[in-house]
Amino acid sequence: MKAKILLLACSLLLASVTIGMCAGDPVYFVSPMIGGHIFDGTQDLDDRPTYVFGLGAEWDRQYGLEAMFNFTDTEFRPSGDDVDVWGARLDGYYNFLTDQKFIPYISMGIGGNHFNQSGSDTDHLTIDYGLGAKYFLNKSFAFRCDLRNIVGYNHNYDNFIYTAGFSWFFPVAGENRETKKKVVLDQDGDGVPDTLDQCKDTPMGISVDAKGCPLDKDQDGVPDTLDQCKDTPMGMSVDAKGCPLDTDQDGVPDTLDQCGDTPMGISVDAQGCPLDTDKDGVYDYLDKCPGTPIGASVDQSGCWEIKPLYFQNNKSDIVARYAAMLDALAAVMLKNPGLNIEIQGYTDSIGSEAYNKELSQRRADTVKAYLVSKGIDAARIKSMGYGESRAVAPNDTPEGRALNRRVIIKIK
């Protein structure tokens, strides 16, 4: 499987070199080298010096194609027989840092090994890959070192050849390799050739990436030169200024906004929702009673309304249906220790004024006693009887009198 993968990689590299050959005229070179041949342990061959000769061509100092030949005189360990190993291969390679004196490269190729042992010949198909470097002393002469892994295709061995030597380059028709230059088009003058530039109309003076496109540090699609929010989190939708979208313009990006339709000019919290200072469920901009005590149930205007308690004629007992309402009031007072109330008792006009005054007081005291029984400090409750004063309905009908027999609870 390894050999097949390498064979495919070699084919791709050789194909890319072939394409690169179209980029310009070749410069030829020869490379005599010497080094060592390390054999796979399964071959039972001694590691010995090897001699290598290369003949090749380069295009634009970037792509190269080279035929390499090597000879190793070794010995078969079990029998002591002399073994001559001849190798030949065709390699494609790619140079890096082509404008420097020191140029590293990678290489891959295909070839074969010929083994001669006591008159017996064996041929193996090989695949090789490796890396190396050249250091140019002048325009035509470079020291060179190279390391290759030689894989026996379908023979399951890995050999290594390391070499050092030199390469001598000679240009075509006397042209010097440094003076033979292509005219590189760069229409927007950003330093990236048009053949590589994916953004050919970049304005002058704009910093660009390797693809010739304006730098976009946060990768939101808006160049840094126009981006007013350069640290937008990855994947967040932005506007033309490069800032996260904020449809309702409340200062909270849509991706974080839990209330995306907040009216313009309304103060919001970190979730983008209008403020609700008293936590009653009604936003401040709609709340007509912004100081609602904690835990109080409010209407749609945000107001806490404590409804009156009505009493039977000449009675001060609390009707059972008001128990839930008083329990809720007690719960709110327990959550709000600073909340005090006044309980106001009233009657209808039947009976003497003095009696009605006393009856209204009993009604207020009865409600106070109920709240105290629920754990409310009596000092927080003021109870007052106002008799038949402050009537809310005429006393000349049964219905009017029923409305006047009441207790009102006021927040102080």
VOTINU-484542 format. One record per residue (C-alpha): residue number from 1; residue in one letter; x, y, z. Coordinates in nm, 3 decimals, padded with zeros to 5 digits. Example, Ala and Ser with C-alpha at 12.3 -4.5 7.8 and 13.67 -1.06 7.14 Angstrom:
2
(1; "a"; (01.230; -00.450; 00.780)) (2; "s"; (01.367; -00.106; 00.714)) 
//
This chain:
412
(1; "m"; (00.000; 00.000; 00.000)) (2; "k"; (00.288; 00.242; 00.089)) (3; "a"; (00.454; 00.181; -00.248)) (4; "k"; (00.128; 00.241; -00.435)) (5; "i"; (00.069; 00.568; -00.252)) (6; "l"; (00.422; 00.682; -00.334)) (7; "l"; (00.374; 00.582; -00.696)) (8; "l"; (00.063; 00.800; -00.713)) (9; "a"; (00.245; 01.090; -00.544)) (10; "c"; (00.536; 01.054; -00.788)) (11; "s"; (00.296; 01.066; -01.082)) (12; "l"; (00.136; 01.385; -00.950)) (13; "l"; (00.473; 01.553; -00.892)) (14; "l"; (00.604; 01.456; -01.235)) (15; "a"; (00.280; 01.589; -01.386)) (16; "s"; (00.326; 01.921; -01.204)) (17; "v"; (00.686; 01.941; -01.329)) (18; "t"; (00.563; 01.879; -01.684)) (19; "i"; (00.320; 02.168; -01.645)) (20; "g"; (00.600; 02.383; -01.500)) (21; "m"; (00.811; 02.312; -01.807)) (22; "c"; (00.574; 02.531; -02.004)) (23; "a"; (00.673; 02.831; -01.789)) (24; "g"; (01.005; 02.899; -01.965)) (25; "d"; (01.316; 02.764; -02.137)) (26; "p"; (01.523; 02.509; -01.942)) (27; "v"; (01.860; 02.545; -01.773)) (28; "y"; (02.058; 02.219; -01.774)) (29; "f"; (02.284; 02.083; -01.503)) (30; "v"; (02.504; 01.787; -01.407)) (31; "s"; (02.551; 01.665; -01.050)) (32; "p"; (02.831; 01.425; -00.951)) (33; "m"; (02.786; 01.314; -00.587)) (34; "i"; (02.914; 01.058; -00.339)) (35; "g"; (02.752; 00.923; -00.027)) (36; "g"; (02.625; 00.613; 00.143)) (37; "h"; (02.376; 00.337; 00.061)) (38; "i"; (02.183; 00.196; 00.359)) (39; "f"; (02.010; -00.132; 00.276)) (40; "d"; (01.694; -00.272; 00.436)) (41; "g"; (01.785; -00.538; 00.696)) (42; "t"; (01.575; -00.797; 00.514)) (43; "q"; (01.817; -00.785; 00.216)) (44; "d"; (02.123; -00.897; 00.421)) (45; "l"; (02.346; -00.652; 00.230)) (46; "d"; (02.625; -00.447; 00.385)) (47; "d"; (02.585; -00.069; 00.392)) (48; "r"; (02.852; 00.072; 00.159)) (49; "p"; (02.957; 00.395; -00.019)) (50; "t"; (02.763; 00.481; -00.330)) (51; "y"; (02.843; 00.695; -00.632)) (52; "v"; (02.573; 00.907; -00.795)) (53; "f"; (02.558; 01.105; -01.117)) (54; "g"; (02.263; 01.330; -01.205)) (55; "l"; (02.170; 01.494; -01.531)) (56; "g"; (01.871; 01.727; -01.538)) (57; "a"; (01.698; 02.049; -01.629)) (58; "e"; (01.523; 02.329; -01.441)) (59; "w"; (01.248; 02.566; -01.543)) (60; "d"; (01.236; 02.913; -01.382)) (61; "r"; (01.455; 02.780; -01.102)) (62; "q"; (01.147; 02.624; -00.943)) (63; "y"; (01.060; 02.302; -01.122)) (64; "g"; (01.318; 02.041; -01.208)) (65; "l"; (01.343; 01.704; -01.381)) (66; "e"; (01.650; 01.487; -01.320)) (67; "a"; (01.780; 01.146; -01.430)) (68; "m"; (01.998; 00.997; -01.157)) (69; "f"; (02.230; 00.695; -01.173)) (70; "n"; (02.402; 00.530; -00.881)) (71; "f"; (02.643; 00.240; -00.824)) (72; "t"; (02.710; 00.055; -00.498)) (73; "d"; (02.960; -00.228; -00.451)) (74; "t"; (02.835; -00.429; -00.152)) (75; "e"; (02.841; -00.782; -00.012)) (76; "f"; (02.574; -01.045; 00.069)) (77; "r"; (02.635; -01.114; 00.438)) (78; "p"; (02.526; -01.481; 00.463)) (79; "s"; (02.761; -01.603; 00.185)) (80; "g"; (03.012; -01.322; 00.148)) (81; "d"; (02.928; -01.297; -00.225)) (82; "d"; (03.008; -00.970; -00.396)) (83; "v"; (02.694; -00.781; -00.508)) (84; "d"; (02.690; -00.494; -00.754)) (85; "v"; (02.388; -00.265; -00.728)) (86; "w"; (02.307; -00.034; -01.018)) (87; "g"; (02.026; 00.214; -00.985)) (88; "a"; (01.855; 00.450; -01.225)) (89; "r"; (01.559; 00.677; -01.166)) (90; "l"; (01.374; 00.974; -01.308)) (91; "d"; (01.284; 01.234; -01.046)) (92; "g"; (01.079; 01.546; -01.047)) (93; "y"; (01.147; 01.809; -00.781)) (94; "y"; (01.025; 02.143; -00.654)) (95; "n"; (01.255; 02.420; -00.526)) (96; "f"; (01.170; 02.656; -00.239)) (97; "l"; (01.316; 03.004; -00.172)) (98; "t"; (01.420; 03.036; -00.535)) (99; "d"; (01.543; 03.394; -00.490)) (100; "q"; (01.797; 03.293; -00.222)) (101; "k"; (02.142; 03.137; -00.236)) (102; "f"; (02.027; 02.850; -00.014)) (103; "i"; (01.750; 02.658; -00.191)) (104; "p"; (01.584; 02.354; -00.028)) (105; "y"; (01.381; 02.114; -00.241)) (106; "i"; (01.161; 01.807; -00.230)) (107; "s"; (01.174; 01.527; -00.484)) (108; "m"; (00.990; 01.215; -00.597)) (109; "g"; (01.043; 00.974; -00.881)) (110; "i"; (01.032; 00.624; -01.025)) (111; "g"; (01.311; 00.398; -01.139)) (112; "g"; (01.472; 00.061; -01.093)) (113; "n"; (01.753; -00.132; -00.920)) (114; "h"; (01.968; -00.398; -01.089)) (115; "f"; (02.133; -00.651; -00.854)) (116; "n"; (02.421; -00.869; -00.982)) (117; "q"; (02.529; -01.145; -00.743)) (118; "s"; (02.776; -01.409; -00.867)) (119; "g"; (02.650; -01.380; -01.221)) (120; "s"; (02.284; -01.384; -01.121)) (121; "d"; (02.087; -01.074; -01.222)) (122; "t"; (01.770; -00.936; -01.062)) (123; "d"; (01.576; -00.622; -01.155)) (124; "h"; (01.336; -00.436; -00.924)) (125; "l"; (01.100; -00.148; -00.993)) (126; "t"; (01.151; 00.130; -00.736)) (127; "i"; (00.983; 00.443; -00.618)) (128; "d"; (01.180; 00.713; -00.438)) (129; "y"; (01.113; 01.032; -00.249)) (130; "g"; (01.328; 01.265; -00.048)) (131; "l"; (01.459; 01.612; 00.013)) (132; "g"; (01.776; 01.810; -00.027)) (133; "a"; (01.931; 02.152; -00.058)) (134; "k"; (02.162; 02.350; -00.285)) (135; "y"; (02.387; 02.640; -00.191)) (136; "f"; (02.493; 02.861; -00.483)) (137; "l"; (02.846; 02.998; -00.475)) (138; "n"; (02.784; 03.183; -00.800)) (139; "k"; (02.529; 03.185; -01.079)) (140; "s"; (02.629; 02.847; -01.219)) (141; "f"; (02.783; 02.643; -00.935)) (142; "a"; (02.619; 02.507; -00.620)) (143; "f"; (02.707; 02.263; -00.345)) (144; "r"; (02.438; 02.001; -00.303)) (145; "c"; (02.327; 01.742; -00.046)) (146; "d"; (02.046; 01.491; -00.084)) (147; "l"; (01.861; 01.219; 00.110)) (148; "r"; (01.637; 00.963; -00.063)) (149; "n"; (01.417; 00.676; 00.051)) (150; "i"; (01.426; 00.405; -00.222)) (151; "v"; (01.120; 00.177; -00.196)) (152; "g"; (01.120; -00.157; -00.371)) (153; "y"; (00.786; -00.172; -00.545)) (154; "n"; (00.627; -00.515; -00.468)) (155; "h"; (00.954; -00.625; -00.299)) (156; "n"; (00.886; -00.479; 00.045)) (157; "y"; (01.215; -00.305; 00.125)) (158; "d"; (01.322; 00.049; 00.213)) (159; "n"; (01.673; 00.165; 00.123)) (160; "f"; (01.821; 00.506; 00.197)) (161; "i"; (02.082; 00.691; -00.008)) (162; "y"; (02.248; 01.004; 00.129)) (163; "t"; (02.485; 01.203; -00.091)) (164; "a"; (02.681; 01.524; -00.114)) (165; "g"; (02.844; 01.685; -00.416)) (166; "f"; (02.789; 01.977; -00.648)) (167; "s"; (02.572; 02.087; -00.939)) (168; "w"; (02.694; 02.279; -01.241)) (169; "f"; (02.432; 02.474; -01.437)) (170; "f"; (02.478; 02.581; -01.797)) (171; "p"; (02.218; 02.804; -01.971)) (172; "v"; (02.080; 02.756; -02.321)) (173; "a"; (02.247; 02.949; -02.608)) (174; "g"; (02.484; 03.126; -02.368)) (175; "e"; (02.211; 03.303; -02.172)) (176; "n"; (02.278; 03.357; -01.801)) (177; "r"; (02.025; 03.198; -01.564)) (178; "e"; (02.000; 03.520; -01.360)) (179; "t"; (01.950; 03.755; -01.654)) (180; "k"; (01.693; 03.529; -01.821)) (181; "k"; (01.381; 03.663; -01.656)) (182; "k"; (01.017; 03.652; -01.736)) (183; "v"; (00.808; 03.964; -01.747)) (184; "v"; (00.570; 03.918; -01.453)) (185; "l"; (00.242; 04.105; -01.486)) (186; "d"; (00.096; 04.264; -01.173)) (187; "q"; (-00.172; 04.503; -01.291)) (188; "d"; (-00.278; 04.628; -00.945)) (189; "g"; (00.081; 04.663; -00.820)) (190; "d"; (00.024; 04.474; -00.496)) (191; "g"; (00.330; 04.250; -00.533)) (192; "v"; (00.134; 03.937; -00.629)) (193; "p"; (00.164; 03.832; -00.998)) (194; "d"; (-00.160; 03.828; -01.194)) (195; "t"; (-00.123; 03.453; -01.244)) (196; "l"; (-00.161; 03.406; -00.867)) (197; "d"; (-00.369; 03.715; -00.785)) (198; "q"; (-00.731; 03.630; -00.696)) (199; "c"; (-00.815; 03.999; -00.640)) (200; "k"; (-00.664; 04.180; -00.938)) (201; "d"; (-00.829; 04.518; -00.870)) (202; "t"; (-00.694; 04.581; -00.519)) (203; "p"; (-00.658; 04.958; -00.461)) (204; "m"; (-00.303; 05.093; -00.447)) (205; "g"; (-00.136; 05.084; -00.106)) (206; "i"; (-00.359; 04.813; 00.041)) (207; "s"; (-00.181; 04.529; 00.223)) (208; "v"; (-00.269; 04.192; 00.072)) (209; "d"; (-00.230; 03.823; 00.152)) (210; "a"; (-00.051; 03.559; -00.057)) (211; "k"; (-00.354; 03.540; -00.288)) (212; "g"; (-00.341; 03.913; -00.361)) (213; "c"; (-00.658; 03.989; -00.166)) (214; "p"; (-00.686; 04.266; 00.098)) (215; "l"; (-00.604; 04.144; 00.448)) (216; "d"; (-00.908; 04.039; 00.650)) (217; "k"; (-00.783; 03.940; 00.996)) (218; "d"; (-01.121; 03.829; 01.132)) (219; "q"; (-01.223; 03.667; 00.802)) (220; "d"; (-01.565; 03.831; 00.795)) (221; "g"; (-01.543; 03.927; 00.429)) (222; "v"; (-01.468; 04.295; 00.495)) (223; "p"; (-01.105; 04.404; 00.434)) (224; "d"; (-00.917; 04.538; 00.736)) (225; "t"; (-00.889; 04.882; 00.572)) (226; "l"; (-01.270; 04.913; 00.578)) (227; "d"; (-01.342; 04.700; 00.885)) (228; "q"; (-01.452; 04.905; 01.185)) (229; "c"; (-01.483; 04.590; 01.399)) (230; "k"; (-01.163; 04.396; 01.326)) (231; "d"; (-01.209; 04.130; 01.596)) (232; "t"; (-01.552; 03.998; 01.495)) (233; "p"; (-01.589; 03.634; 01.612)) (234; "m"; (-01.559; 03.372; 01.337)) (235; "g"; (-01.883; 03.291; 01.153)) (236; "m"; (-02.077; 03.601; 01.267)) (237; "s"; (-02.271; 03.788; 00.998)) (238; "v"; (-02.153; 04.147; 00.956)) (239; "d"; (-02.262; 04.466; 00.785)) (240; "a"; (-02.070; 04.665; 00.525)) (241; "k"; (-01.851; 04.814; 00.799)) (242; "g"; (-01.747; 04.470; 00.919)) (243; "c"; (-01.946; 04.497; 01.242)) (244; "p"; (-02.186; 04.226; 01.364)) (245; "l"; (-02.540; 04.271; 01.234)) (246; "d"; (-02.770; 04.450; 01.480)) (247; "t"; (-03.110; 04.472; 01.312)) (248; "d"; (-03.284; 04.664; 01.593)) (249; "q"; (-02.974; 04.880; 01.654)) (250; "d"; (-02.976; 04.829; 02.028)) (251; "g"; (-02.603; 04.764; 02.050)) (252; "v"; (-02.637; 04.384; 02.086)) (253; "p"; (-02.546; 04.170; 01.778)) (254; "d"; (-02.829; 03.966; 01.628)) (255; "t"; (-02.650; 03.641; 01.714)) (256; "l"; (-02.669; 03.732; 02.086)) (257; "d"; (-02.992; 03.930; 02.081)) (258; "q"; (-03.278; 03.743; 02.248)) (259; "c"; (-03.517; 04.030; 02.173)) (260; "g"; (-03.450; 04.114; 01.810)) (261; "d"; (-03.739; 04.361; 01.768)) (262; "t"; (-03.661; 04.610; 02.045)) (263; "p"; (-03.795; 04.957; 01.951)) (264; "m"; (-03.536; 05.221; 01.859)) (265; "g"; (-03.386; 05.414; 02.151)) (266; "i"; (-03.483; 05.166; 02.423)) (267; "s"; (-03.216; 05.073; 02.678)) (268; "v"; (-03.142; 04.699; 02.680)) (269; "d"; (-02.954; 04.442; 02.886)) (270; "a"; (-02.668; 04.215; 02.770)) (271; "q"; (-02.920; 03.983; 02.601)) (272; "g"; (-03.061; 04.268; 02.394)) (273; "c"; (-03.390; 04.279; 02.586)) (274; "p"; (-03.546; 04.601; 02.722)) (275; "l"; (-03.466; 04.671; 03.086)) (276; "d"; (-03.710; 04.553; 03.353)) (277; "t"; (-03.574; 04.716; 03.667)) (278; "d"; (-03.838; 04.586; 03.909)) (279; "k"; (-03.838; 04.236; 03.752)) (280; "d"; (-04.218; 04.228; 03.722)) (281; "g"; (-04.218; 04.100; 03.362)) (282; "v"; (-04.312; 04.437; 03.212)) (283; "y"; (-04.031; 04.627; 03.037)) (284; "d"; (-03.943; 04.966; 03.184)) (285; "y"; (-04.051; 05.155; 02.873)) (286; "l"; (-04.403; 05.005; 02.911)) (287; "d"; (-04.412; 04.999; 03.292)) (288; "k"; (-04.640; 05.264; 03.442)) (289; "c"; (-04.552; 05.150; 03.793)) (290; "p"; (-04.173; 05.100; 03.785)) (291; "g"; (-04.129; 05.043; 04.159)) (292; "t"; (-04.335; 04.726; 04.194)) (293; "p"; (-04.227; 04.520; 04.499)) (294; "i"; (-04.052; 04.188; 04.431)) (295; "g"; (-04.293; 03.903; 04.369)) (296; "a"; (-04.604; 04.113; 04.318)) (297; "s"; (-04.839; 04.017; 04.034)) (298; "v"; (-04.897; 04.308; 03.799)) (299; "d"; (-05.126; 04.394; 03.513)) (300; "q"; (-05.011; 04.464; 03.157)) (301; "s"; (-04.912; 04.817; 03.258)) (302; "g"; (-04.677; 04.683; 03.526)) (303; "c"; (-04.894; 04.797; 03.814)) (304; "w"; (-04.971; 04.601; 04.130)) (305; "e"; (-05.338; 04.638; 04.214)) (306; "i"; (-05.462; 04.516; 04.556)) (307; "k"; (-05.837; 04.476; 04.518)) (308; "p"; (-06.083; 04.570; 04.799)) (309; "l"; (-06.225; 04.308; 05.038)) (310; "y"; (-06.606; 04.325; 05.074)) (311; "f"; (-06.798; 04.227; 05.389)) (312; "q"; (-07.146; 04.103; 05.468)) (313; "n"; (-07.390; 04.340; 05.637)) (314; "n"; (-07.292; 04.415; 05.996)) (315; "k"; (-07.005; 04.158; 05.979)) (316; "s"; (-06.626; 04.186; 06.023)) (317; "d"; (-06.537; 03.827; 05.929)) (318; "i"; (-06.321; 03.781; 05.620)) (319; "v"; (-06.504; 03.603; 05.340)) (320; "a"; (-06.321; 03.282; 05.241)) (321; "r"; (-06.270; 03.386; 04.881)) (322; "y"; (-06.023; 03.657; 04.991)) (323; "a"; (-05.783; 03.420; 05.164)) (324; "a"; (-05.574; 03.359; 04.850)) (325; "m"; (-05.545; 03.731; 04.784)) (326; "l"; (-05.427; 03.802; 05.141)) (327; "d"; (-05.183; 03.509; 05.128)) (328; "a"; (-05.029; 03.658; 04.813)) (329; "l"; (-05.003; 03.998; 04.986)) (330; "a"; (-04.829; 03.838; 05.284)) (331; "a"; (-04.582; 03.662; 05.051)) (332; "v"; (-04.492; 03.992; 04.883)) (333; "m"; (-04.441; 04.163; 05.221)) (334; "l"; (-04.212; 03.883; 05.338)) (335; "k"; (-03.995; 03.931; 05.023)) (336; "n"; (-03.992; 04.310; 05.074)) (337; "p"; (-03.908; 04.385; 05.440)) (338; "g"; (-03.927; 04.759; 05.380)) (339; "l"; (-04.283; 04.744; 05.251)) (340; "n"; (-04.550; 04.884; 05.492)) (341; "i"; (-04.924; 04.908; 05.438)) (342; "e"; (-05.230; 05.082; 05.572)) (343; "i"; (-05.558; 04.890; 05.601)) (344; "q"; (-05.863; 05.116; 05.574)) (345; "g"; (-06.201; 04.988; 05.691)) (346; "y"; (-06.542; 05.125; 05.572)) (347; "t"; (-06.916; 05.062; 05.620)) (348; "d"; (-07.244; 05.158; 05.459)) (349; "s"; (-07.468; 05.425; 05.621)) (350; "i"; (-07.705; 05.187; 05.804)) (351; "g"; (-07.669; 05.233; 06.179)) (352; "s"; (-07.524; 05.515; 06.385)) (353; "e"; (-07.211; 05.689; 06.283)) (354; "a"; (-07.033; 05.584; 06.603)) (355; "y"; (-07.128; 05.219; 06.554)) (356; "n"; (-07.017; 05.226; 06.193)) (357; "k"; (-06.684; 05.377; 06.299)) (358; "e"; (-06.627; 05.091; 06.542)) (359; "l"; (-06.743; 04.827; 06.287)) (360; "s"; (-06.505; 04.962; 06.021)) (361; "q"; (-06.217; 04.946; 06.270)) (362; "r"; (-06.300; 04.581; 06.348)) (363; "r"; (-06.295; 04.502; 05.979)) (364; "a"; (-05.949; 04.663; 05.935)) (365; "d"; (-05.818; 04.486; 06.248)) (366; "t"; (-05.946; 04.151; 06.125)) (367; "v"; (-05.746; 04.184; 05.802)) (368; "k"; (-05.440; 04.297; 06.000)) (369; "a"; (-05.466; 03.997; 06.231)) (370; "y"; (-05.480; 03.763; 05.931)) (371; "l"; (-05.161; 03.908; 05.785)) (372; "v"; (-04.985; 03.895; 06.123)) (373; "s"; (-05.080; 03.527; 06.145)) (374; "k"; (-04.890; 03.479; 05.819)) (375; "g"; (-04.566; 03.613; 05.971)) (376; "i"; (-04.593; 03.985; 05.900)) (377; "d"; (-04.465; 04.213; 06.176)) (378; "a"; (-04.761; 04.408; 06.319)) (379; "a"; (-04.548; 04.723; 06.323)) (380; "r"; (-04.553; 04.721; 05.944)) (381; "i"; (-04.933; 04.738; 05.933)) (382; "k"; (-05.149; 05.034; 06.023)) (383; "s"; (-05.524; 04.966; 06.052)) (384; "m"; (-05.776; 05.250; 06.049)) (385; "g"; (-06.156; 05.253; 06.055)) (386; "y"; (-06.324; 05.534; 05.864)) (387; "g"; (-06.683; 05.436; 05.922)) (388; "e"; (-06.938; 05.537; 05.661)) (389; "s"; (-06.720; 05.819; 05.520)) (390; "r"; (-06.568; 05.813; 05.173)) (391; "a"; (-06.855; 05.619; 05.018)) (392; "v"; (-06.786; 05.491; 04.667)) (393; "a"; (-07.152; 05.432; 04.580)) (394; "p"; (-07.493; 05.564; 04.687)) (395; "n"; (-07.625; 05.406; 05.009)) (396; "d"; (-07.988; 05.415; 04.896)) (397; "t"; (-07.965; 05.082; 04.709)) (398; "p"; (-07.856; 04.734; 04.826)) (399; "e"; (-07.596; 04.725; 04.553)) (400; "g"; (-07.445; 05.060; 04.653)) (401; "r"; (-07.434; 04.963; 05.022)) (402; "a"; (-07.256; 04.634; 04.933)) (403; "l"; (-06.983; 04.829; 04.757)) (404; "n"; (-06.933; 05.056; 05.061)) (405; "r"; (-06.888; 04.762; 05.308)) (406; "r"; (-06.518; 04.722; 05.223)) (407; "v"; (-06.154; 04.721; 05.332)) (408; "i"; (-05.896; 04.902; 05.119)) (409; "i"; (-05.523; 04.822; 05.143)) (410; "k"; (-05.284; 05.103; 05.064)) (411; "i"; (-04.904; 05.077; 05.018)) (412; "k"; (-04.721; 05.331; 05.232)) 
//
